Amino acid sequence: MVFGYQIDKYSMIHVRFITVIALLAGIIMTFVSLYIIFYLFDFIKAKGNLKKELSKWKIFLLIFGIIIIVWFINFLALYPGLFVFDASWQWNMYQGKEPLSEHHPILHTLLMGYIVDWVYSATNSFNAGVAVYTMFQMVICALSFSYMITYVYEKIRSYPVLILSVLFIS
């Protein structure tokens, strides 16, 4: 965020000694914190596992439900969704105002444009098109993250890692 702000405001990155020290301190604190957290998880796991296990599909659906509920609250707060400046360029590529380029994946550009355009032509509301596209992205990302968390849980069987993973993604 600091570098992005500097590039936007000053068109350059102004590196100061205190910024480098703060960045290094943050990296060290992050790695030390992660080491302590995973050490504690290993200790908890070694101390005793829970006897009752849920099926893989129940865990997957539970994780998916939690992520969707939390993300939907965020979606309602930001309705119709975030359509950043770069996506408007992508929209122009879909409409043919800009040539298709490797800056955005072509399949993603066409999918985004098709969904927004289709909903816009059906409802005459660009906001509804962006909302449907945002919800589509939410579902795809939630499915992917749910699968990833379930896969990791199946490998290590640690409830604290499962809970923290869901909280982090949510």
N, C-alpha and C positions, 0 to 999 in steps of 0.2 A: 504494500500500500504506500509506503514511504517513497519508494522508487517510482511507482506509477504517478504519484502526486507531483514529484519533482519533474518528471518528464512532461506531464501535462502543463504544469505551471511555468517551468523555466526552459523547457525543451532540452534538458540535459539532466544528468544525475550528478548532483553535487555531493561528493563523498567527503564526510568529515570524520575525524578520528573517533569522536564519540559515537557516531553511527556504526562504525565498524566494530567497536568494542561492544555496543549494545547488541548487534547482530550475533557476534560470537558468543556473548553471554546467553542470549536466547537459545542458540543452538545447543550449547552445553547443558543448559537447564532442561531443555526438551529431552535430550538423550538420557540424562541422569534420571529424570522423572519417569520416562518409559522403562528404563532398566529396573527401577524400584517397583513400578506397577507390575511388570511381568514377573519379577522375583516374588512378589506377594501372591500373585495368581498361582504360580507354581507351588508355593507353600500351602495355599488354601486347597489346591487340587490334591496335593500329596497327603494332606491331613485327612481327607475323607471325601469321597464322591457321593452325590445323592443317589440313592438306590433306584428311584423311579425315574425312568427316562421317557421323554415324549418322542413320538414318531417324527421322522424327518419332515414329513409333509405338514404336520401340525406346527412344528417350529417355523417352517418356511412361511406358512399362512399367518401365523401370529406376528412374525417379524414384518411381513408385508403389510398387514393391517395397521400395526403401530406406525410404520413409516408413512403410509398413506394418510392416516389421521393427522399426524403432526404436520406433514407437508400440506394437507388440504387447509389447515388453519392458516398457514402461511399464504397459501394461494388466495384465500378469502381476504386476507389483509392487503394483498397486492393486486387484487383483481383488476384487469383481466390477465395479469401475468406480466413478466418483465420481457420487454422486446427492446433490447439494447441497441445502441447505434450501429453496431456491426451487423445485427440482424436486418436492419433496414437496407443495408447494402446487399445482403443475401436475398431479400425480397425483390430488390431491383434486378438482381441476376435472374430470379425466377420469372419475372415479368418481361425479360428481354431488354431492359433498359441498360443493363451492364452485361458484358460478355461473361460467360461462365469461366471461372478460374479455379486454380488449385488452392486458393485461399480458404474456400469452404468445400467440404466434400459435396460432390454433385448430388449424390443420392439424398443427403440430408437437406440440401437446398430444394430439391424437387419435392420431397416429402413435406417439408415445412410449407412451401408455396402452395402445394396441392390442398393440404388441409385447410389453411387459412383462406384460400381462394374458394374452395368448395363451401365452407361454412358461410363465408361472406355472401356468396351468390344465393345460398339458401335462406339466410336470415337478414341480409342487407345490413349486417353489423360487422365491422372490422374487429371490434372488441370481442365479439363472440368467437370469431375465427382464431384470434390470438389465445383466447381462453381455452378453446378446444385443443389447440396445438400444445399449450402449456400443460393441460391435463394429460394429453397423450404422452408427452415427455416425462411427466411425473410417474405415470404407470410403468413405462419402460425402465426408467432409472430405478424405481422401487423394486421391480422384479429382479433387476440385475443385482442390486445391493442385497436384496433378501437372499438370493441364491449364493452370493459371495459369503455372507455372514453364516448361512446354514452350512456351507461347505467347510468354512474354518471351524465352526463348532463341531462338526462331525469328525474333524481331524484331531482336535485337542480336548474336546469334552470338558470345557470350562465354562461354568455359568457366569462368573464375573466377566470373562472376556466377551461372552455373548451379550450380556447386558450393556457393557461399555461400548461395544460395537454398535448396537442398536441406538444407544444414546448419541454416539458420535455422528452416525449417518443421519439420524433424525434432526 
